């Protein structure tokens, strides 16, 4: 009896060539994930076309309508059908995929959109008549004459109507509209010289403008600062440090916020490579490492950073959405980000964010003013002569004065002694201490409230770090090296950072196969569970590409030492001690925040204080 071979099917599978419509729908699944992806592709095309004004209209979160209008160079009528063909582009010639100077270069966006929606392109090249072409579900119609003054209008209706299963994965209209706004804001940050208008036209009519950014003028940093203030808010612009550094053909520029202007999530981190918005683990890891010593683990920095380099040093042809990049030398990029940001933070000195003062003023809200004409409770600030007369009036003998007290002072009162301490220094002169923890200092134009324990803790911590940097991290040799069994891949990944760990006092050696031997650990950590620490390091390497576990534990010890060695809450301080603390804060980098990222002082301007009391 002959048995059929179960591995051989009677009906052999047949290899078929998919038609263009199916190919475009498959490609659309990679390029166009949601309406925001379509907006990104169309706006980037407009920027590549040299547009100076771009208007985006969306309806129902982009599901029923996306219309992008620009004043760019336009597309000639004869080229419209070719523009809807796969891998047809005017941006590269295909000879060098590592020398890309434009946002788009694949030639996939327009045919992909036409495969899953109803796409209409109307365009006009200067000196020619406007023309229009329409494609629905991959079926292209003939080119027709149209009316258009200049540039291009791309209208996409009923996105994913040709692939209804995709519609089930769409989120609410509000969520999709928010994603579109985020994409437009990122592109607007990258192009300060381009005006952007985003309008929601759901329900028809003119709709409402949800985002607008006019064209900015000035040099690079002035234009970028103004654009970031419009996109990210005035508070970010007020509390951001200018970054500009160059190293070996790489330039890093942009703005990074002070540590006291941190966020509860990584929602205010914007990174760009050659003007292209990207989401890259290595770049975000470097940003986190730069702020590592200034923020607690549950806080995240805010920054808008731009990396410019020769296109041959970075590969943008990694993912169809072009949101990921690969650098030829990632270590150089990471080092540039960390060193530049730390240098800028150090130069900021004791500066703290203005939001700290705003929050303080918000907590001191005055009673709401009554309706009707405003009543004047205070007269203008008195002159120097008037203040001296008031001082005399409040001196001994005041009770003996009549209603008109001038000239009735029995005893001569000496002039008020001038204040010897300097108030023109950033943190002013100490005036007193309240609740044995808060120093009140007077500045030239306001006052400062200092948390004496938090401030001194930071000062001690910086001294301990400087001593460790100078003398190195002491290591203690294990009597019996601890052997940790790992996979060969984990062992290779760990040994790649062995030199970095050695500088922190942790010495590792390969022990054959996938095992490693831990021979030394940082002495400051005391008794260490080497295996648990190794596993934590590997987890960080896998997740972030770098590990700060050992450094974090060492600095946590230093932070605790600094906490115990600093001025305690409840201690009364003499005036000279308080002023010495203020002067040391002014001379110490990063003294504007404690070891956990909280502010060490609050500054209130005299105008703000007067407004609280209705003097303004």
TIKOLMAR-697078 format. One record per residue (C-alpha): residue number from 1; chain; x, y, z. Coordinates in steps of 0.2 Angstrom, whole numbers, always signed. Layout:
BEGIN
<NUM,"A",<X,Y,Z>>,
...
END
This chain:
BEGIN
<1,"A",<+0,+0,+0>>,
<2,"A",<+7,+17,-5>>,
<3,"A",<+5,+31,+7>>,
<4,"A",<+5,+49,+1>>,
<5,"A",<+19,+60,+7>>,
<6,"A",<+11,+72,+20>>,
<7,"A",<+24,+85,+15>>,
<8,"A",<+19,+86,-3>>,
<9,"A",<+2,+95,-7>>,
<10,"A",<-8,+89,-21>>,
<11,"A",<-12,+107,-26>>,
<12,"A",<+5,+116,-27>>,
<13,"A",<+5,+135,-22>>,
<14,"A",<+7,+146,-37>>,
<15,"A",<+18,+162,-37>>,
<16,"A",<+8,+176,-44>>,
<17,"A",<+13,+194,-48>>,
<18,"A",<+2,+206,-39>>,
<19,"A",<-6,+220,-49>>,
<20,"A",<-1,+238,-45>>,
<21,"A",<-17,+242,-35>>,
<22,"A",<-13,+228,-23>>,
<23,"A",<+5,+233,-22>>,
<24,"A",<+0,+251,-18>>,
<25,"A",<-12,+246,-5>>,
<26,"A",<+1,+235,+4>>,
<27,"A",<+14,+250,+3>>,
<28,"A",<+0,+261,+10>>,
<29,"A",<+0,+250,+25>>,
<30,"A",<+18,+255,+29>>,
<31,"A",<+18,+273,+23>>,
<32,"A",<+1,+279,+29>>,
<33,"A",<-3,+272,+46>>,
<34,"A",<-16,+285,+50>>,
<35,"A",<-22,+302,+44>>,
<36,"A",<-8,+310,+53>>,
<37,"A",<+4,+300,+42>>,
<38,"A",<-4,+306,+26>>,
<39,"A",<-3,+324,+33>>,
<40,"A",<+15,+322,+36>>,
<41,"A",<+19,+315,+19>>,
<42,"A",<+9,+329,+10>>,
<43,"A",<+16,+343,+20>>,
<44,"A",<+34,+337,+18>>,
<45,"A",<+31,+337,-1>>,
<46,"A",<+25,+355,+0>>,
<47,"A",<+41,+360,+10>>,
<48,"A",<+52,+351,-3>>,
<49,"A",<+43,+361,-17>>,
<50,"A",<+49,+377,-9>>,
<51,"A",<+33,+383,-1>>,
<52,"A",<+33,+398,+10>>,
<53,"A",<+14,+396,+15>>,
<54,"A",<+6,+379,+19>>,
<55,"A",<-13,+377,+24>>,
<56,"A",<-19,+361,+30>>,
<57,"A",<-38,+358,+31>>,
<58,"A",<-45,+342,+39>>,
<59,"A",<-62,+335,+43>>,
<60,"A",<-67,+322,+55>>,
<61,"A",<-49,+319,+61>>,
<62,"A",<-43,+318,+43>>,
<63,"A",<-54,+303,+40>>,
<64,"A",<-66,+311,+27>>,
<65,"A",<-55,+325,+21>>,
<66,"A",<-37,+331,+21>>,
<67,"A",<-32,+346,+10>>,
<68,"A",<-15,+353,+9>>,
<69,"A",<-12,+369,-1>>,
<70,"A",<+5,+377,-4>>,
<71,"A",<+13,+390,-15>>,
<72,"A",<+28,+379,-20>>,
<73,"A",<+35,+376,-38>>,
<74,"A",<+20,+365,-43>>,
<75,"A",<+19,+350,-54>>,
<76,"A",<+18,+351,-73>>,
<77,"A",<+3,+344,-81>>,
<78,"A",<+13,+331,-91>>,
<79,"A",<+21,+325,-75>>,
<80,"A",<+5,+322,-65>>,
<81,"A",<+2,+304,-70>>,
<82,"A",<+20,+300,-67>>,
<83,"A",<+19,+308,-50>>,
<84,"A",<+5,+295,-45>>,
<85,"A",<+17,+280,-51>>,
<86,"A",<+26,+271,-38>>,
<87,"A",<+44,+275,-35>>,
<88,"A",<+43,+291,-47>>,
<89,"A",<+51,+306,-39>>,
<90,"A",<+60,+322,-44>>,
<91,"A",<+71,+323,-28>>,
<92,"A",<+84,+309,-32>>,
<93,"A",<+90,+301,-47>>,
<94,"A",<+93,+284,-38>>,
<95,"A",<+112,+284,-40>>,
<96,"A",<+116,+288,-21>>,
<97,"A",<+104,+284,-8>>,
<98,"A",<+116,+291,+6>>,
<99,"A",<+116,+309,+0>>,
<100,"A",<+98,+314,+2>>,
<101,"A",<+94,+332,+5>>,
<102,"A",<+75,+332,+5>>,
<103,"A",<+61,+325,+16>>,
<104,"A",<+54,+314,+2>>,
<105,"A",<+64,+302,-9>>,
<106,"A",<+55,+286,-11>>,
<107,"A",<+41,+291,-22>>,
<108,"A",<+28,+280,-13>>,
<109,"A",<+17,+293,-4>>,
<110,"A",<+5,+299,-18>>,
<111,"A",<+2,+282,-26>>,
<112,"A",<-1,+274,-9>>,
<113,"A",<-13,+288,-4>>,
<114,"A",<-22,+286,-21>>,
<115,"A",<-23,+267,-18>>,
<116,"A",<-33,+268,-2>>,
<117,"A",<-43,+285,-4>>,
<118,"A",<-50,+297,-16>>,
<119,"A",<-35,+308,-21>>,
<120,"A",<-36,+324,-32>>,
<121,"A",<-20,+334,-36>>,
<122,"A",<-22,+351,-44>>,
<123,"A",<-6,+361,-48>>,
<124,"A",<+1,+375,-58>>,
<125,"A",<+19,+378,-64>>,
<126,"A",<+23,+397,-66>>,
<127,"A",<+21,+401,-85>>,
<128,"A",<+9,+387,-88>>,
<129,"A",<-10,+383,-86>>,
<130,"A",<-16,+373,-70>>,
<131,"A",<-21,+355,-72>>,
<132,"A",<-29,+342,-61>>,
<133,"A",<-29,+323,-60>>,
<134,"A",<-39,+311,-49>>,
<135,"A",<-36,+294,-43>>,
<136,"A",<-48,+283,-33>>,
<137,"A",<-44,+266,-26>>,
<138,"A",<-29,+265,-37>>,
<139,"A",<-39,+269,-53>>,
<140,"A",<-32,+285,-62>>,
<141,"A",<-42,+297,-72>>,
<142,"A",<-36,+308,-86>>,
<143,"A",<-28,+324,-83>>,
<144,"A",<-40,+339,-84>>,
<145,"A",<-38,+358,-85>>,
<146,"A",<-41,+367,-69>>,
<147,"A",<-41,+384,-61>>,
<148,"A",<-27,+388,-49>>,
<149,"A",<-16,+404,-46>>,
<150,"A",<+0,+395,-40>>,
<151,"A",<+7,+380,-31>>,
<152,"A",<-2,+364,-28>>,
<153,"A",<-18,+358,-19>>,
<154,"A",<-18,+340,-14>>,
<155,"A",<-36,+334,-8>>,
<156,"A",<-38,+317,+0>>,
<157,"A",<-56,+311,+4>>,
<158,"A",<-62,+296,+12>>,
<159,"A",<-45,+289,+18>>,
<160,"A",<-45,+270,+19>>,
<161,"A",<-62,+268,+10>>,
<162,"A",<-53,+255,-2>>,
<163,"A",<-47,+245,+13>>,
<164,"A",<-62,+246,+25>>,
<165,"A",<-53,+234,+38>>,
<166,"A",<-41,+248,+41>>,
<167,"A",<-55,+260,+47>>,
<168,"A",<-58,+248,+62>>,
<169,"A",<-41,+253,+69>>,
<170,"A",<-44,+271,+68>>,
<171,"A",<-46,+281,+84>>,
<172,"A",<-59,+294,+88>>,
<173,"A",<-59,+310,+78>>,
<174,"A",<-52,+320,+92>>,
<175,"A",<-37,+308,+95>>,
<176,"A",<-34,+308,+76>>,
<177,"A",<-35,+327,+75>>,
<178,"A",<-23,+328,+90>>,
<179,"A",<-10,+317,+81>>,
<180,"A",<-12,+328,+65>>,
<181,"A",<-9,+344,+76>>,
<182,"A",<+7,+336,+84>>,
<183,"A",<+14,+332,+66>>,
<184,"A",<+11,+349,+60>>,
<185,"A",<+19,+357,+75>>,
<186,"A",<+34,+346,+73>>,
<187,"A",<+36,+351,+55>>,
<188,"A",<+33,+370,+60>>,
<189,"A",<+47,+369,+72>>,
<190,"A",<+59,+363,+59>>,
<191,"A",<+54,+376,+46>>,
<192,"A",<+53,+394,+55>>,
<193,"A",<+53,+402,+38>>,
<194,"A",<+37,+394,+32>>,
<195,"A",<+20,+399,+38>>,
<196,"A",<+8,+385,+43>>,
<197,"A",<-11,+386,+46>>,
<198,"A",<-21,+370,+52>>,
<199,"A",<-40,+372,+51>>,
<200,"A",<-53,+360,+56>>,
<201,"A",<-67,+360,+43>>,
<202,"A",<-78,+347,+50>>,
<203,"A",<-96,+350,+46>>,
<204,"A",<-92,+361,+32>>,
<205,"A",<-90,+380,+31>>,
<206,"A",<-74,+390,+35>>,
<207,"A",<-71,+379,+50>>,
<208,"A",<-59,+385,+64>>,
<209,"A",<-41,+387,+65>>,
<210,"A",<-33,+375,+77>>,
<211,"A",<-15,+380,+75>>,
<212,"A",<-6,+394,+66>>,
<213,"A",<+12,+399,+65>>,
<214,"A",<+17,+414,+54>>,
<215,"A",<+33,+416,+45>>,
<216,"A",<+47,+421,+57>>,
<217,"A",<+61,+433,+53>>,
<218,"A",<+78,+436,+59>>,
<219,"A",<+94,+425,+61>>,
<220,"A",<+93,+406,+65>>,
<221,"A",<+91,+407,+83>>,
<222,"A",<+79,+422,+84>>,
<223,"A",<+68,+414,+71>>,
<224,"A",<+69,+397,+80>>,
<225,"A",<+66,+405,+97>>,
<226,"A",<+50,+414,+91>>,
<227,"A",<+44,+399,+82>>,
<228,"A",<+46,+388,+98>>,
<229,"A",<+38,+401,+109>>,
<230,"A",<+23,+400,+97>>,
<231,"A",<+22,+381,+96>>,
<232,"A",<+28,+376,+113>>,
<233,"A",<+22,+391,+123>>,
<234,"A",<+30,+406,+130>>,
<235,"A",<+35,+398,+146>>,
<236,"A",<+46,+385,+137>>,
<237,"A",<+55,+400,+127>>,
<238,"A",<+58,+409,+144>>,
<239,"A",<+65,+394,+152>>,
<240,"A",<+75,+387,+138>>,
<241,"A",<+94,+388,+136>>,
<242,"A",<+102,+391,+119>>,
<243,"A",<+112,+376,+113>>,
<244,"A",<+125,+378,+99>>,
<245,"A",<+140,+366,+97>>,
<246,"A",<+150,+358,+83>>,
<247,"A",<+161,+342,+83>>,
<248,"A",<+169,+333,+69>>,
<249,"A",<+156,+338,+55>>,
<250,"A",<+141,+337,+67>>,
<251,"A",<+132,+353,+73>>,
<252,"A",<+119,+353,+87>>,
<253,"A",<+108,+368,+90>>,
<254,"A",<+92,+372,+97>>,
<255,"A",<+85,+375,+115>>,
<256,"A",<+84,+364,+131>>,
<257,"A",<+74,+369,+146>>,
<258,"A",<+80,+371,+164>>,
<259,"A",<+79,+356,+175>>,
<260,"A",<+66,+365,+185>>,
<261,"A",<+55,+366,+170>>,
<262,"A",<+53,+347,+169>>,
<263,"A",<+38,+337,+163>>,
<264,"A",<+29,+322,+170>>,
<265,"A",<+31,+313,+154>>,
<266,"A",<+42,+313,+138>>,
<267,"A",<+30,+324,+129>>,
<268,"A",<+40,+339,+126>>,
<269,"A",<+56,+331,+118>>,
<270,"A",<+58,+336,+100>>,
<271,"A",<+73,+329,+90>>,
<272,"A",<+77,+333,+72>>,
<273,"A",<+91,+327,+60>>,
<274,"A",<+94,+338,+45>>,
<275,"A",<+77,+346,+48>>,
<276,"A",<+68,+329,+48>>,
<277,"A",<+58,+325,+64>>,
<278,"A",<+63,+309,+71>>,
<279,"A",<+60,+297,+85>>,
<280,"A",<+76,+288,+90>>,
<281,"A",<+80,+279,+105>>,
<282,"A",<+98,+283,+105>>,
<283,"A",<+95,+302,+104>>,
<284,"A",<+81,+302,+118>>,
<285,"A",<+93,+291,+128>>,
<286,"A",<+107,+304,+126>>,
<287,"A",<+95,+318,+131>>,
<288,"A",<+90,+309,+147>>,
<289,"A",<+108,+305,+151>>,
<290,"A",<+112,+324,+150>>,
<291,"A",<+99,+328,+163>>,
<292,"A",<+102,+312,+173>>,
<293,"A",<+110,+321,+188>>,
<294,"A",<+97,+335,+189>>,
<295,"A",<+80,+326,+188>>,
<296,"A",<+72,+312,+197>>,
<297,"A",<+67,+296,+187>>,
<298,"A",<+49,+301,+186>>,
<299,"A",<+53,+318,+178>>,
<300,"A",<+58,+321,+160>>,
<301,"A",<+67,+336,+152>>,
<302,"A",<+60,+347,+138>>,
<303,"A",<+70,+351,+123>>,
<304,"A",<+70,+355,+104>>,
<305,"A",<+86,+350,+97>>,
<306,"A",<+92,+350,+79>>,
<307,"A",<+107,+340,+72>>,
<308,"A",<+114,+345,+56>>,
<309,"A",<+127,+335,+47>>,
<310,"A",<+133,+329,+30>>,
<311,"A",<+119,+317,+23>>,
<312,"A",<+132,+304,+20>>,
<313,"A",<+134,+303,+39>>,
<314,"A",<+117,+297,+42>>,
<315,"A",<+105,+285,+34>>,
<316,"A",<+87,+290,+33>>,
<317,"A",<+82,+275,+22>>,
<318,"A",<+79,+264,+37>>,
<319,"A",<+60,+264,+38>>,
<320,"A",<+46,+268,+26>>,
<321,"A",<+39,+282,+37>>,
<322,"A",<+57,+289,+38>>,
<323,"A",<+55,+293,+57>>,
<324,"A",<+70,+282,+61>>,
<325,"A",<+88,+286,+56>>,
<326,"A",<+105,+277,+58>>,
<327,"A",<+121,+287,+61>>,
<328,"A",<+138,+281,+55>>,
<329,"A",<+145,+286,+72>>,
<330,"A",<+131,+285,+85>>,
<331,"A",<+144,+287,+99>>,
<332,"A",<+150,+304,+92>>,
<333,"A",<+132,+310,+91>>,
<334,"A",<+128,+304,+109>>,
<335,"A",<+143,+312,+116>>,
<336,"A",<+140,+329,+107>>,
<337,"A",<+122,+329,+115>>,
<338,"A",<+127,+325,+132>>,
<339,"A",<+142,+337,+133>>,
<340,"A",<+133,+351,+125>>,
<341,"A",<+118,+350,+136>>,
<342,"A",<+128,+348,+152>>,
<343,"A",<+139,+363,+148>>,
<344,"A",<+124,+374,+145>>,
<345,"A",<+116,+368,+161>>,
<346,"A",<+132,+372,+170>>,
<347,"A",<+133,+389,+163>>,
<348,"A",<+115,+392,+169>>,
<349,"A",<+122,+392,+186>>,
<350,"A",<+109,+395,+200>>,
<351,"A",<+96,+400,+187>>,
<352,"A",<+78,+392,+191>>,
<353,"A",<+63,+392,+179>>,
<354,"A",<+51,+407,+180>>,
<355,"A",<+37,+394,+182>>,
<356,"A",<+42,+392,+200>>,
<357,"A",<+38,+410,+203>>,
<358,"A",<+22,+409,+193>>,
<359,"A",<+16,+394,+203>>,
<360,"A",<+20,+404,+219>>,
<361,"A",<+11,+419,+214>>,
<362,"A",<-4,+408,+209>>,
<363,"A",<-4,+401,+226>>,
<364,"A",<-6,+418,+233>>,
<365,"A",<-22,+423,+224>>,
<366,"A",<-29,+439,+230>>,
<367,"A",<-48,+440,+234>>,
<368,"A",<-58,+444,+218>>,
<369,"A",<-61,+462,+216>>,
<370,"A",<-79,+468,+219>>,
<371,"A",<-89,+473,+204>>,
<372,"A",<-90,+492,+199>>,
<373,"A",<-77,+505,+198>>,
<374,"A",<-60,+501,+206>>,
<375,"A",<-57,+508,+223>>,
<376,"A",<-39,+515,+226>>,
<377,"A",<-33,+508,+243>>,
<378,"A",<-15,+513,+241>>,
<379,"A",<-6,+529,+236>>,
<380,"A",<+9,+529,+225>>,
<381,"A",<+25,+523,+232>>,
<382,"A",<+32,+537,+244>>,
<383,"A",<+47,+547,+241>>,
<384,"A",<+63,+545,+251>>,
<385,"A",<+59,+561,+261>>,
<386,"A",<+42,+554,+265>>,
<387,"A",<+48,+538,+271>>,
<388,"A",<+61,+546,+283>>,
<389,"A",<+46,+557,+290>>,
<390,"A",<+36,+541,+292>>,
<391,"A",<+51,+532,+301>>,
<392,"A",<+52,+547,+313>>,
<393,"A",<+33,+547,+316>>,
<394,"A",<+34,+528,+321>>,
<395,"A",<+49,+532,+333>>,
<396,"A",<+47,+534,+352>>,
<397,"A",<+37,+550,+356>>,
<398,"A",<+24,+546,+343>>,
<399,"A",<+10,+545,+356>>,
<400,"A",<+14,+563,+361>>,
<401,"A",<+11,+570,+344>>,
<402,"A",<-5,+580,+339>>,
<403,"A",<-15,+577,+323>>,
<404,"A",<-2,+588,+314>>,
<405,"A",<+13,+579,+320>>,
<406,"A",<+26,+588,+310>>,
<407,"A",<+39,+597,+321>>,
<408,"A",<+32,+589,+337>>,
<409,"A",<+45,+575,+339>>,
<410,"A",<+52,+577,+357>>,
<411,"A",<+68,+568,+354>>,
<412,"A",<+79,+569,+339>>,
<413,"A",<+79,+552,+329>>,
<414,"A",<+94,+547,+320>>,
<415,"A",<+93,+543,+301>>,
<416,"A",<+90,+526,+296>>,
<417,"A",<+106,+517,+293>>,
<418,"A",<+109,+512,+275>>,
<419,"A",<+109,+494,+272>>,
<420,"A",<+127,+487,+270>>,
<421,"A",<+123,+471,+261>>,
<422,"A",<+123,+471,+243>>,
<423,"A",<+106,+469,+235>>,
<424,"A",<+112,+470,+217>>,
<425,"A",<+119,+452,+218>>,
<426,"A",<+107,+439,+209>>,
<427,"A",<+101,+432,+226>>,
<428,"A",<+102,+448,+235>>,
<429,"A",<+105,+450,+254>>,
<430,"A",<+98,+440,+268>>,
<431,"A",<+84,+449,+278>>,
<432,"A",<+78,+435,+289>>,
<433,"A",<+73,+417,+292>>,
<434,"A",<+56,+410,+294>>,
<435,"A",<+51,+393,+301>>,
<436,"A",<+70,+389,+303>>,
<437,"A",<+70,+383,+285>>,
<438,"A",<+67,+397,+273>>,
<439,"A",<+79,+412,+270>>,
<440,"A",<+71,+428,+265>>,
<441,"A",<+83,+439,+254>>,
<442,"A",<+80,+456,+247>>,
<443,"A",<+86,+459,+229>>,
<444,"A",<+87,+475,+219>>,
<445,"A",<+70,+473,+211>>,
<446,"A",<+61,+460,+222>>,
<447,"A",<+64,+446,+235>>,
<448,"A",<+70,+428,+235>>,
<449,"A",<+64,+414,+246>>,
<450,"A",<+77,+400,+248>>,
<451,"A",<+75,+382,+255>>,
<452,"A",<+91,+382,+266>>,
<453,"A",<+91,+363,+267>>,
<454,"A",<+88,+359,+248>>,
<455,"A",<+101,+373,+243>>,
<456,"A",<+115,+367,+254>>,
<457,"A",<+111,+349,+250>>,
<458,"A",<+115,+353,+231>>,
<459,"A",<+131,+363,+236>>,
<460,"A",<+137,+348,+246>>,
<461,"A",<+133,+336,+232>>,
<462,"A",<+142,+346,+219>>,
<463,"A",<+157,+346,+230>>,
<464,"A",<+157,+327,+233>>,
<465,"A",<+155,+324,+214>>,
<466,"A",<+170,+336,+210>>,
<467,"A",<+180,+326,+223>>,
<468,"A",<+175,+310,+215>>,
<469,"A",<+179,+316,+198>>,
<470,"A",<+196,+322,+204>>,
<471,"A",<+201,+306,+213>>,
<472,"A",<+191,+293,+204>>,
<473,"A",<+179,+280,+210>>,
<474,"A",<+187,+268,+223>>,
<475,"A",<+185,+250,+219>>,
<476,"A",<+185,+235,+231>>,
<477,"A",<+191,+218,+225>>,
<478,"A",<+180,+203,+229>>,
<479,"A",<+189,+190,+239>>,
<480,"A",<+181,+177,+227>>,
<481,"A",<+175,+184,+210>>,
<482,"A",<+157,+182,+207>>,
<483,"A",<+153,+172,+191>>,
<484,"A",<+137,+177,+182>>,
<485,"A",<+131,+165,+168>>,
<486,"A",<+123,+174,+153>>,
<487,"A",<+119,+171,+135>>,
<488,"A",<+133,+174,+123>>,
<489,"A",<+123,+189,+116>>,
<490,"A",<+121,+197,+133>>,
<491,"A",<+140,+194,+137>>,
<492,"A",<+145,+202,+121>>,
<493,"A",<+134,+217,+125>>,
<494,"A",<+140,+219,+142>>,
<495,"A",<+158,+217,+138>>,
<496,"A",<+156,+231,+125>>,
<497,"A",<+153,+243,+140>>,
<498,"A",<+166,+235,+151>>,
<499,"A",<+178,+250,+150>>,
<500,"A",<+164,+262,+155>>,
<501,"A",<+159,+252,+170>>,
<502,"A",<+178,+250,+175>>,
<503,"A",<+179,+269,+177>>,
<504,"A",<+165,+268,+189>>,
<505,"A",<+174,+255,+199>>,
<506,"A",<+166,+239,+192>>,
<507,"A",<+178,+227,+184>>,
<508,"A",<+172,+213,+173>>,
<509,"A",<+181,+200,+163>>,
<510,"A",<+175,+186,+151>>,
<511,"A",<+175,+169,+159>>,
<512,"A",<+172,+158,+144>>,
<513,"A",<+156,+154,+135>>,
<514,"A",<+143,+166,+140>>,
<515,"A",<+149,+169,+158>>,
<516,"A",<+158,+184,+165>>,
<517,"A",<+167,+187,+181>>,
<518,"A",<+164,+202,+192>>,
<519,"A",<+181,+205,+201>>,
<520,"A",<+178,+223,+208>>,
<521,"A",<+163,+233,+213>>,
<522,"A",<+162,+252,+218>>,
<523,"A",<+168,+253,+236>>,
<524,"A",<+155,+267,+241>>,
<525,"A",<+141,+254,+237>>,
<526,"A",<+147,+242,+251>>,
<527,"A",<+140,+225,+249>>,
<528,"A",<+133,+222,+232>>,
<529,"A",<+123,+209,+224>>,
<530,"A",<+133,+208,+208>>,
<531,"A",<+122,+197,+198>>,
<532,"A",<+106,+208,+201>>,
<533,"A",<+116,+223,+196>>,
<534,"A",<+122,+215,+180>>,
<535,"A",<+105,+210,+175>>,
<536,"A",<+99,+228,+178>>,
<537,"A",<+113,+234,+167>>,
<538,"A",<+108,+222,+153>>,
<539,"A",<+90,+227,+154>>,
<540,"A",<+95,+245,+152>>,
<541,"A",<+106,+241,+138>>,
<542,"A",<+92,+232,+129>>,
<543,"A",<+80,+246,+132>>,
<544,"A",<+90,+261,+130>>,
<545,"A",<+106,+256,+122>>,
<546,"A",<+116,+263,+137>>,
<547,"A",<+116,+260,+155>>,
<548,"A",<+117,+271,+170>>,
<549,"A",<+113,+259,+184>>,
<550,"A",<+131,+259,+192>>,
<551,"A",<+132,+278,+191>>,
<552,"A",<+115,+280,+197>>,
<553,"A",<+118,+270,+213>>,
<554,"A",<+135,+279,+216>>,
<555,"A",<+126,+296,+214>>,
<556,"A",<+112,+290,+225>>,
<557,"A",<+124,+287,+239>>,
<558,"A",<+133,+304,+236>>,
<559,"A",<+115,+312,+237>>,
<560,"A",<+111,+303,+254>>,
<561,"A",<+128,+309,+261>>,
<562,"A",<+125,+326,+255>>,
<563,"A",<+108,+326,+263>>,
<564,"A",<+114,+321,+280>>,
<565,"A",<+129,+333,+279>>,
<566,"A",<+119,+348,+274>>,
<567,"A",<+111,+362,+284>>,
<568,"A",<+96,+354,+292>>,
<569,"A",<+78,+361,+293>>,
<570,"A",<+75,+368,+310>>,
<571,"A",<+92,+376,+312>>,
<572,"A",<+93,+394,+315>>,
<573,"A",<+106,+403,+305>>,
<574,"A",<+115,+419,+308>>,
<575,"A",<+115,+433,+295>>,
<576,"A",<+133,+430,+289>>,
<577,"A",<+129,+411,+287>>,
<578,"A",<+113,+415,+276>>,
<579,"A",<+123,+427,+265>>,
<580,"A",<+137,+415,+264>>,
<581,"A",<+125,+402,+258>>,
<582,"A",<+118,+414,+245>>,
<583,"A",<+135,+418,+238>>,
<584,"A",<+140,+400,+237>>,
<585,"A",<+124,+396,+227>>,
<586,"A",<+128,+410,+215>>,
<587,"A",<+145,+402,+212>>,
<588,"A",<+140,+384,+211>>,
<589,"A",<+133,+377,+194>>,
<590,"A",<+116,+368,+195>>,
<591,"A",<+111,+376,+212>>,
<592,"A",<+94,+381,+206>>,
<593,"A",<+88,+364,+209>>,
<594,"A",<+91,+351,+223>>,
<595,"A",<+97,+333,+219>>,
<596,"A",<+79,+328,+214>>,
<597,"A",<+75,+342,+202>>,
<598,"A",<+65,+353,+214>>,
<599,"A",<+69,+371,+215>>,
<600,"A",<+80,+378,+229>>,
<601,"A",<+73,+395,+229>>,
<602,"A",<+59,+406,+222>>,
<603,"A",<+61,+423,+216>>,
<604,"A",<+47,+436,+216>>,
<605,"A",<+48,+453,+208>>,
<606,"A",<+42,+468,+217>>,
<607,"A",<+29,+472,+203>>,
<608,"A",<+22,+455,+206>>,
<609,"A",<+21,+457,+225>>,
<610,"A",<+13,+474,+223>>,
<611,"A",<+0,+466,+211>>,
<612,"A",<-4,+454,+225>>,
<613,"A",<-8,+468,+237>>,
<614,"A",<-18,+478,+223>>,
<615,"A",<-4,+492,+221>>,
<616,"A",<-2,+490,+203>>,
END
